[in-house]
Amino acid sequence: MTTIAPYLGYAASLCLIIALLVSNDLEFRWFNACGNVFFIVYALVLNTFPVLLTNLILLCINAWYLAKVYRKKEKFDMLEFKGDEKLAQQFIHFYQKDIAGYFPNFEAGTLQGKLNFVVTRDLVIANMFSAQISPNGDATVLLNYTLKKFRDYKVGTFIFEQCRDYLIQKGVQRIVYTEVANKKHRQFLYVMGFSPAVIKGTNCMVKVLSNI
């Protein structure tokens, strides 16, 4: 088994390196925990007690932190806005570069006349959402931007599950993405229950809210 030890060490080191590169605290802890597990197996194979003890302690710390995050109860709220408010424009301007990585064709001037709202987490703005609702009930998403530190699927669950009735009352039957420029965003949509579909010859990601 000692022949696999170097690979375990490399895998552990890679996890710790990635942990230092991610921008999300949750991802940081998960990659750290994975690195700890690889180092623990590495230590058992080579019978190195100091490495084993250190990583067992670190794994417990990371597990405690992750449990704390997942058990934490936060207050989510949704606040509608028109689109010409100064705060909304400043938010878009400040995060403009990161927004472009997910919604390259979005322009702040398109907000007015759309379904617009922000999602707050413990009174902190975590997400800005904008969609154009068509007469047939399709809400084409123009913007659904979540700040990096809040990208743990909780905001998405709040919008697409807990606020389902609110969206249906607004006339939304399906949430539609006509373009998904970012691979991580596409993965997020799959987790949220979106499925690929072709609408008027365009490849889309769709989530059905109402079958009425």
N, C-alpha and C positions, 0 to 999 in steps of 0.2 A: 504493500500500500504506500510505501514511501515514494514510489514513482509518481504518485498523483499530488504529492505535497507541494511541489513548485506551482502547479496549476491552481491549487487552492489558494496559495499565497498571492498569485497574480490576480485571481478573481476577487479576493478580499481587498487588495490594493486598488483595483479598478473601481470597486463599489465606493471606497472612501474618496477616491479622486472625483468621481461623478457627484458625490454628496457635496463636495466643495464648489461644484459648478452650477448646481441647480439654484433657482431663486425662490423656491417654495420651502418653508420650514418643514412641512409635512414630508415632502420628498426627501429633504435632507435627512430626516430621522429614519425613513424607510431604507435609504441606501446605506446609512450607517449601520442599521440593524442587520442588513444582509451581509455587509462586510464583517461584522462581529461573528455571524454564524459561520462564514467561511474560515475566519481565523480560529474559531473554536475547533472546527474539524481538523484544521491544519495542525493545531497544537496537540490534539489527541493522536493524530498520526505520528507526529514526531516526538510526542511525550515531552512537550515543553510547558511545564506548569505555569511559569510567569505569564506567558502569552495566553494560556487558557484562563487563568484567574482574571487578568485584565479585561479580556473580552467578554467574559461572563458578567462582570460588573457593568461594563458599558452596554451590553445587550439588555440588562435589567433596567438601566437608566433610560435607554431608548424605548423599551417596551412600556415603561411607566409613562413617559411623555406621550407616546402614541395613544395609550389608553385614556389619558387625560384629555387629549384633543378630541377624540371620538365621543367621549362622554360629556364634553362641555356643552351646555345648553346656551344657545345664542338666540337673540331676538332678531328676526327677519321682518322687514317691512318693505312695502312697495309704494312709491310716490310717483304719481303721474306728473308730467311737465309738457309744455307746449313745444319747446324747441328753441325759442328765442331768448330764454333766460340767460343772464350773464354767467351764472354758476355753471350751467350746462355747457356753454361755449368755452369757458375756461377749462373745464374738465377735459373736453375733447382736444383742445389745443395742447394741454399739458401732456396727455397720453397719445398724442397724434402719431408718433413714430411706432409705438407698439400696436396701436389700433390698425395701422396700415399692414402689419404683418398678418393680420387675421381678416381684415375687411379692406383690401387695397382700393376698392372703388367707392368707399364711403366718403361722403362730403357733409360737413356740418349743416350746410344750407338745405339739405334734403329732409331735415327733421320736422319742419313745420307741416301740420296736416296729417301726421302719422300717429300711430299708437306709440307713445314714448313713456318710459318710466325708468326710475332708478331703483335698485334694490339696496337696502341698507342692512348692515350687520352690526348690531349693537350701536346703531345711529351713525355708523361710518359708511359712506358710499362705497359699495363693493362692486357694483355692476351698473352699466347703462344699456338699455334695450330700446330698439326702435324697429318698427315693422309697418309695412304697407298692407292694409287689409283690403282684399278685393271683394266684389259683390258675392262671389261664390264661397266666401269663408276662408280663403287661403291668406295666411299672414306671412308675407315674404319678408324675411329678416334682413334688414339693412345694417343693423348693428346689434351685437350681443357681446359686449366687452366686459370682462371681469378682470379686476386688478390681480397681478401675479400672486400676491400673498393670500388671495382668497380662492385660488383655483384648486379646490378640493372636492368639487362636485356638489357641494351643499347649496350654492347659489343656483345651479342648474336644476337641482331637485326642487328647490323652492319655486322657481319660475314655472317649470313644466309639469309639476305634480301638485304642489300645494296651491298654486294660483290657477289651476286648470279651470275652475268654475268662473273665475274673474275673466279669463281670456274668452271663454265660451260666451259669457254675457256681452263681451265686446264684439261678438259676431265671428269669432275665430273658430274654425272647424279643423284646420290643419296648419301647423307651423312648417314653413317651407324655406329651405336654404337653396338658392340657385347657384351658389358657388361656395366652395370650402377650400380656401387657399392654403390653409395650414394643416399639416398632418395630425398634430396634437388636437386641434379643434375637431377634426373628423372623428378621431377616437373618442373625444368627449361626446359627440353627437350619438355615436353608437351606444355608449354607456347610458345616455339619456333616453334611449328607445327610438331613435330616428332610424329610418331605413332608406336605402337608395330607391329612387323612382325617376321616371322620365315624364316630364310635364311639358307639353308643347314642344317636344323635340330637345328639351334641355335636361341634362342630368342634374338631379336634385337630391337633397336629403329631406325626408318628410317625417313628421310625427303627427298622427291623427289624434285629435282631442275629442271630437264629437262625430258620430256617424249619422247625425240627423241631416 
